[in-house]
Amino acid sequence: MPQSINACAVHARIVIIGVTGSDGPLPNYGSIIGKNITLKGIAEGSRAMLARLVRAMEATGFAPVIDRTFAFDEALEACRYLKSGAHLGKVLIKVG
C-alpha cells in the first residue's frame, strides 16, 4: 500500500481487492489527503467461487471482446486510443 500511495498522481484511485494478513492502519495518511487519492474497497468471493466462475466461462465459451491489440512500443498510442473512447471491448498491449 505505501508504494501504491507514493506512486499515485493527484486525484488517483487505488482499488483494494480483498484483504491480506498485513492489513492495518493506513500508511502515508498525509499523502492520501494531499494528493486527494480515492481508496475503493472491493470484497471478493472465495477461491472455490472463482474456480466455478472459470469453469462456467470455459464451458460456455465466454471470452472478452478485444477491440484492438497494440505492440509494446505502441503503448502511448494505445493509451490515446483508449482515452478517445472509440473502442468497443478491451484494448490490449502485447508484452514480449
N, CA, C and O atoms as a DFTB+ gen file, in Angstrom:
384 C
 N C O
     1  1       0.818      -1.199       0.000
     2  2       0.000       0.000       0.000
     3  2       0.863       1.264       0.000
     4  3       0.553       2.195      -0.744
     5  1       1.927       1.340       0.799
     6  2       2.740       2.560       0.766
     7  2       3.305       2.857      -0.627
     8  3       3.347       4.012      -1.050
     9  1       3.739       1.810      -1.337
    10  2       4.272       2.028      -2.686
    11  2       3.182       2.531      -3.629
    12  3       3.430       3.410      -4.454
    13  1       1.998       1.984      -3.511
    14  2       0.886       2.427      -4.358
    15  2       0.556       3.881      -4.101
    16  3       0.348       4.652      -5.038
    17  1       0.506       4.258      -2.841
    18  2       0.196       5.645      -2.484
    19  2       1.283       6.577      -2.997
    20  3       0.987       7.636      -3.551
    21  1       2.532       6.191      -2.817
    22  2       3.635       7.033      -3.287
    23  2       3.644       7.172      -4.807
    24  3       4.041       8.213      -5.330
    25  1       3.212       6.140      -5.513
    26  2       3.223       6.159      -6.980
    27  2       2.044       6.934      -7.567
    28  3       2.048       7.260      -8.754
    29  1       1.045       7.228      -6.754
    30  2      -0.169       7.878      -7.253
    31  2       0.065       9.326      -7.662
    32  3       0.839      10.061      -7.048
    33  1      -0.636       9.702      -8.722
    34  2      -0.708      11.106      -9.115
    35  2      -1.827      11.756      -8.291
    36  3      -2.565      11.077      -7.576
    37  1      -1.933      13.041      -8.403
    38  2      -3.026      13.769      -7.752
    39  2      -4.352      13.279      -8.345
    40  3      -4.460      13.085      -9.556
    41  1      -5.334      13.084      -7.508
    42  2      -6.685      12.619      -7.870
    43  2      -6.699      11.181      -8.373
    44  3      -7.614      10.802      -9.103
    45  1      -5.712      10.371      -8.003
    46  2      -5.668       8.965      -8.418
    47  2      -6.646       8.139      -7.596
    48  3      -7.223       8.613      -6.618
    49  1      -6.814       6.897      -8.018
    50  2      -7.700       5.968      -7.315
    51  2      -6.938       4.668      -7.085
    52  3      -6.279       4.157      -7.991
    53  1      -7.032       4.147      -5.886
    54  2      -6.476       2.844      -5.558
    55  2      -7.650       1.930      -5.250
    56  3      -8.496       2.255      -4.418
    57  1      -7.700       0.779      -5.926
    58  2      -8.746      -0.200      -5.670
    59  2      -8.130      -1.330      -4.853
    60  3      -7.145      -1.942      -5.268
    61  1      -8.706      -1.599      -3.711
    62  2      -8.224      -2.633      -2.809
    63  2      -9.159      -3.831      -2.957
    64  3     -10.338      -3.768      -2.609
    65  1      -8.600      -4.928      -3.487
    66  2      -9.406      -6.122      -3.740
    67  2      -9.123      -7.135      -2.643
    68  3      -8.013      -7.656      -2.534
    69  1     -10.132      -7.408      -1.836
    70  2      -9.971      -8.363      -0.752
    71  2      -9.138      -7.801       0.379
    72  3      -8.909      -6.595       0.472
    73  1      -8.693      -8.695       1.230
    74  2      -7.875      -8.301       2.374
    75  2      -6.661      -9.207       2.446
    76  3      -6.672     -10.327       1.936
    77  1      -5.630      -8.714       3.076
    78  2      -4.420      -9.517       3.264
    79  2      -4.126      -9.599       4.747
    80  3      -4.733      -8.891       5.550
    81  1      -3.208     -10.452       5.101
    82  2      -2.836     -10.608       6.505
    83  2      -2.121      -9.399       7.057
    84  3      -1.965      -9.285       8.273
    85  1      -1.676      -8.478       6.193
    86  2      -0.924      -7.318       6.662
    87  2      -1.789      -6.070       6.784
    88  3      -1.265      -4.964       6.910
    89  1      -3.104      -6.237       6.747
    90  2      -3.982      -5.067       6.859
    91  2      -3.810      -4.404       8.213
    92  3      -3.655      -5.071       9.237
    93  1      -3.840      -3.111       8.198
    94  2      -3.702      -2.363       9.430
    95  2      -4.018      -0.910       9.150
    96  3      -4.717      -0.608       8.183
    97  1      -3.519      -0.004       9.975
    98  2      -3.776       1.424       9.746
    99  2      -3.234       1.863       8.383
   100  3      -2.254       1.311       7.882
   101  1      -3.878       2.850       7.806
   102  2      -3.436       3.365       6.508
   103  2      -2.093       4.076       6.641
   104  3      -1.939       4.948       7.496
   105  1      -1.126       3.714       5.811
   106  2       0.151       4.423       5.814
   107  2       0.046       5.690       4.980
   108  3      -0.886       5.835       4.189
   109  1       0.975       6.591       5.146
   110  2       1.045       7.812       4.324
   111  2      -0.270       8.585       4.321
   112  3      -0.705       9.086       3.284
   113  1      -0.882       8.673       5.464
   114  2      -2.179       9.349       5.571
   115  2      -2.126      10.762       4.986
   116  3      -3.063      11.198       4.318
   117  1      -1.027      11.471       5.240
   118  2      -0.880      12.829       4.701
   119  2      -0.857      12.840       3.186
   120  3      -1.409      13.752       2.571
   121  1      -0.226      11.841       2.565
   122  2      -0.188      11.761       1.106
   123  2      -1.563      11.466       0.522
   124  3      -1.918      11.992      -0.532
   125  1      -2.333      10.629       1.201
   126  2      -3.686      10.320       0.725
   127  2      -4.506      11.603       0.650
   128  3      -5.191      11.854      -0.342
   129  1      -4.434      12.396       1.682
   130  2      -5.190      13.650       1.713
   131  2      -4.575      14.674       0.761
   132  3      -5.287      15.314      -0.013
   133  1      -3.250      14.828       0.820
   134  2      -2.575      15.826      -0.007
   135  2      -2.758      15.607      -1.496
   136  3      -2.860      16.568      -2.258
   137  1      -2.799      14.351      -1.916
   138  2      -2.975      14.030      -3.338
   139  2      -4.441      13.831      -3.711
   140  3      -4.770      13.626      -4.879
   141  1      -5.318      13.894      -2.709
   142  2      -6.752      13.678      -2.923
   143  2      -7.000      12.306      -3.558
   144  3      -7.740      12.194      -4.535
   145  1      -6.381      11.270      -2.999
   146  2      -6.486       9.908      -3.511
   147  2      -7.786       9.273      -3.032
   148  3      -8.173       9.431      -1.874
   149  1      -8.450       8.560      -3.921
   150  2      -9.643       7.807      -3.574
   151  2      -9.252       6.356      -3.339
   152  3      -8.607       5.741      -4.189
   153  1      -9.634       5.810      -2.198
   154  2      -9.433       4.397      -1.896
   155  2     -10.774       3.697      -2.016
   156  3     -11.752       4.110      -1.392
   157  1     -10.824       2.636      -2.817
   158  2     -12.078       1.910      -3.047
   159  2     -11.859       0.460      -2.699
   160  3     -10.962      -0.179      -3.249
   161  1     -12.655      -0.070      -1.803
   162  2     -12.552      -1.472      -1.420
   163  2     -13.554      -2.329      -2.162
   164  3     -14.710      -1.944      -2.338
   165  1     -13.102      -3.495      -2.595
   166  2     -13.972      -4.455      -3.273
   167  2     -13.831      -5.789      -2.549
   168  3     -12.730      -6.326      -2.433
   169  1     -14.946      -6.318      -2.066
   170  2     -14.921      -7.631      -1.416
   171  2     -14.965      -8.700      -2.501
   172  3     -15.741      -8.602      -3.452
   173  1     -14.139      -9.704      -2.352
   174  2     -14.102     -10.776      -3.342
   175  2     -14.729     -12.024      -2.761
   176  3     -14.941     -12.130      -1.553
   177  1     -15.022     -12.965      -3.640
   178  2     -15.565     -14.234      -3.186
   179  2     -14.436     -15.178      -2.813
   180  3     -13.270     -14.789      -2.746
   181  1     -14.805     -16.414      -2.574
   182  2     -13.824     -17.426      -2.188
   183  2     -13.085     -17.960      -3.411
   184  3     -13.485     -17.713      -4.548
   185  1     -12.021     -18.681      -3.167
   186  2     -11.259     -19.333      -4.240
   187  2     -12.155     -20.333      -4.988
   188  3     -12.074     -20.452      -6.211
   189  1     -13.004     -21.043      -4.247
   190  2     -13.921     -22.006      -4.865
   191  2     -14.894     -21.303      -5.809
   192  3     -15.224     -21.827      -6.873
   193  1     -15.349     -20.121      -5.418
   194  2     -16.255     -19.358      -6.287
   195  2     -15.554     -18.950      -7.579
   196  3     -16.146     -19.011      -8.657
   197  1     -14.301     -18.536      -7.472
   198  2     -13.536     -18.174      -8.665
   199  2     -13.352     -19.391      -9.568
   200  3     -13.481     -19.281     -10.787
   201  1     -13.055     -20.541      -8.987
   202  2     -12.882     -21.765      -9.777
   203  2     -14.175     -22.114     -10.514
   204  3     -14.132     -22.514     -11.677
   205  1     -15.322     -21.967      -9.852
   206  2     -16.613     -22.235     -10.513
   207  2     -16.853     -21.251     -11.648
   208  3     -17.358     -21.628     -12.705
   209  1     -16.491     -19.991     -11.431
   210  2     -16.658     -18.984     -12.481
   211  2     -15.808     -19.329     -13.701
   212  3     -16.290     -19.264     -14.831
   213  1     -14.551     -19.694     -13.478
   214  2     -13.658     -20.043     -14.584
   215  2     -14.195     -21.258     -15.341
   216  3     -14.190     -21.274     -16.571
   217  1     -14.659     -22.276     -14.610
   218  2     -15.236     -23.463     -15.268
   219  2     -16.464     -23.084     -16.094
   220  3     -16.633     -23.580     -17.208
   221  1     -17.313     -22.221     -15.568
   222  2     -18.509     -21.792     -16.296
   223  2     -18.126     -21.025     -17.561
   224  3     -18.746     -21.194     -18.611
   225  1     -17.108     -20.187     -17.453
   226  2     -16.659     -19.429     -18.628
   227  2     -16.107     -20.373     -19.693
   228  3     -16.383     -20.204     -20.881
   229  1     -15.331     -21.360     -19.270
   230  2     -14.796     -22.341     -20.221
   231  2     -15.915     -23.145     -20.863
   232  3     -15.882     -23.391     -22.069
   233  1     -16.901     -23.559     -20.083
   234  2     -17.992     -24.396     -20.582
   235  2     -18.867     -23.664     -21.589
   236  3     -19.399     -24.272     -22.517
   237  1     -19.015     -22.363     -21.404
   238  2     -19.894     -21.592     -22.291
   239  2     -19.149     -20.899     -23.422
   240  3     -19.765     -20.293     -24.298
   241  1     -17.810     -20.990     -23.405
   242  2     -17.031     -20.323     -24.450
   243  2     -16.963     -18.819     -24.265
   244  3     -16.662     -18.084     -25.206
   245  1     -17.243     -18.364     -23.054
   246  2     -17.205     -16.931     -22.768
   247  2     -15.792     -16.389     -22.979
   248  3     -14.812     -16.983     -22.529
   249  1     -15.707     -15.278     -23.655
   250  2     -14.404     -14.629     -23.857
   251  2     -14.637     -13.122     -23.959
   252  3     -15.668     -12.686     -24.469
   253  1     -13.693     -12.336     -23.480
   254  2     -13.856     -10.881     -23.585
   255  2     -13.769     -10.426     -25.045
   256  3     -13.116     -11.071     -25.866
   257  1     -14.417      -9.336     -25.351
   258  2     -14.332      -8.741     -26.687
   259  2     -13.047      -7.920     -26.748
   260  3     -12.838      -7.026     -25.928
   261  1     -12.203      -8.218     -27.703
   262  2     -10.954      -7.479     -27.870
   263  2     -11.105      -6.566     -29.077
   264  3     -11.261      -7.031     -30.205
   265  1     -11.058      -5.281     -28.832
   266  2     -11.222      -4.285     -29.893
   267  2      -9.958      -4.158     -30.734
   268  3     -10.010      -4.185     -31.964
   269  1      -8.823      -4.018     -30.055
   270  2      -7.572      -3.761     -30.778
   271  2      -6.387      -4.157     -29.913
   272  3      -6.421      -4.021     -28.690
   273  1      -5.339      -4.648     -30.564
   274  2      -4.112      -5.028     -29.879
   275  2      -2.963      -4.180     -30.404
   276  3      -2.803      -4.021     -31.614
   277  1      -2.162      -3.637     -29.489
   278  2      -1.019      -2.799     -29.834
   279  2       0.272      -3.501     -29.424
   280  3       0.293      -4.259     -28.454
   281  1       1.334      -3.248     -30.159
   282  2       2.659      -3.714     -29.760
   283  2       3.119      -2.887     -28.562
   284  3       2.613      -1.790     -28.324
   285  1       4.083      -3.422     -27.810
   286  2       4.561      -2.734     -26.611
   287  2       5.079      -1.333     -26.945
   288  3       4.845      -0.389     -26.190
   289  1       5.776      -1.197     -28.061
   290  2       6.317       0.125     -28.417
   291  2       5.242       1.082     -28.912
   292  3       5.539       2.238     -29.215
   293  1       3.999       0.623     -29.000
   294  2       2.864       1.481     -29.356
   295  2       1.987       1.784     -28.139
   296  3       0.828       2.170     -28.287
   297  1       2.538       1.609     -26.946
   298  2       1.753       1.773     -25.718
   299  2       1.135       3.159     -25.606
   300  3      -0.014       3.292     -25.184
   301  1       1.879       4.187     -25.977
   302  2       1.340       5.546     -25.893
   303  2       0.149       5.706     -26.837
   304  3      -0.857       6.315     -26.475
   305  1       0.266       5.162     -28.039
   306  2      -0.849       5.211     -28.988
   307  2      -2.052       4.434     -28.443
   308  3      -3.197       4.854     -28.614
   309  1      -1.786       3.297     -27.784
   310  2      -2.862       2.502     -27.191
   311  2      -3.593       3.300     -26.109
   312  3      -4.821       3.269     -26.031
   313  1      -2.842       4.002     -25.290
   314  2      -3.452       4.830     -24.243
   315  2      -4.293       5.946     -24.845
   316  3      -5.379       6.245     -24.350
   317  1      -3.803       6.549     -25.891
   318  2      -4.581       7.598     -26.567
   319  2      -5.868       7.032     -27.154
   320  3      -6.929       7.649     -27.066
   321  1      -5.761       5.849     -27.755
   322  2      -6.928       5.200     -28.334
   323  2      -7.953       4.883     -27.243
   324  3      -9.149       5.117     -27.422
   325  1      -7.487       4.355     -26.127
   326  2      -8.380       4.046     -25.014
   327  2      -9.052       5.311     -24.497
   328  3     -10.256       5.327     -24.243
   329  1      -8.266       6.366     -24.346
   330  2      -8.808       7.631     -23.834
   331  2      -9.836       8.238     -24.784
   332  3     -10.755       8.929     -24.345
   333  1      -9.684       7.982     -26.094
   334  2     -10.614       8.547     -27.076
   335  2     -12.028       8.000     -26.914
   336  3     -13.000       8.645     -27.307
   337  1     -12.136       6.810     -26.335
   338  2     -13.450       6.205     -26.167
   339  2     -13.990       5.573     -27.435
   340  3     -15.160       5.191     -27.477
   341  1     -13.175       5.454     -28.465
   342  2     -13.614       4.900     -29.745
   343  2     -13.663       3.374     -29.745
   344  3     -14.131       2.771     -30.711
   345  1     -13.189       2.750     -28.682
   346  2     -13.112       1.291     -28.639
   347  2     -14.434       0.663     -28.186
   348  3     -15.250       1.283     -27.504
   349  1     -14.603      -0.585     -28.596
   350  2     -15.729      -1.394     -28.126
   351  2     -15.119      -2.710     -27.677
   352  3     -14.895      -3.601     -28.496
   353  1     -14.851      -2.839     -26.403
   354  2     -14.183      -4.011     -25.870
   355  2     -12.825      -3.621     -25.298
   356  3     -12.564      -2.450     -25.024
   357  1     -11.973      -4.615     -25.126
   358  2     -10.669      -4.415     -24.486
   359  2      -9.637      -3.906     -25.464
   360  3      -9.643      -4.253     -26.645
   361  1      -8.749      -3.075     -24.946
   362  2      -7.590      -2.589     -25.693
   363  2      -6.371      -3.246     -25.040
   364  3      -6.117      -3.046     -23.853
   365  1      -5.626      -4.024     -25.814
   366  2      -4.501      -4.795     -25.277
   367  2      -3.174      -4.240     -25.728
   368  3      -3.056      -3.677     -26.817
   369  1      -2.170      -4.403     -24.878
   370  2      -0.777      -4.086     -25.220
   371  2       0.002      -5.383     -25.062
   372  3       0.035      -5.965     -23.977
   373  1       0.627      -5.835     -26.142
   374  2       1.441      -7.064     -26.103
   375  2       2.768      -6.785     -25.415
   376  3       3.456      -5.815     -25.733
   377  1       3.111      -7.636     -24.483
   378  2       4.394      -7.537     -23.791
   379  2       5.224      -8.736     -24.240
   380  3       4.835      -9.889     -24.059
   381  1       6.373      -8.429     -24.829
   382  2       7.264      -9.509     -25.271
   383  2       7.026     -10.003     -26.653
   384  3       7.723     -10.907     -27.114
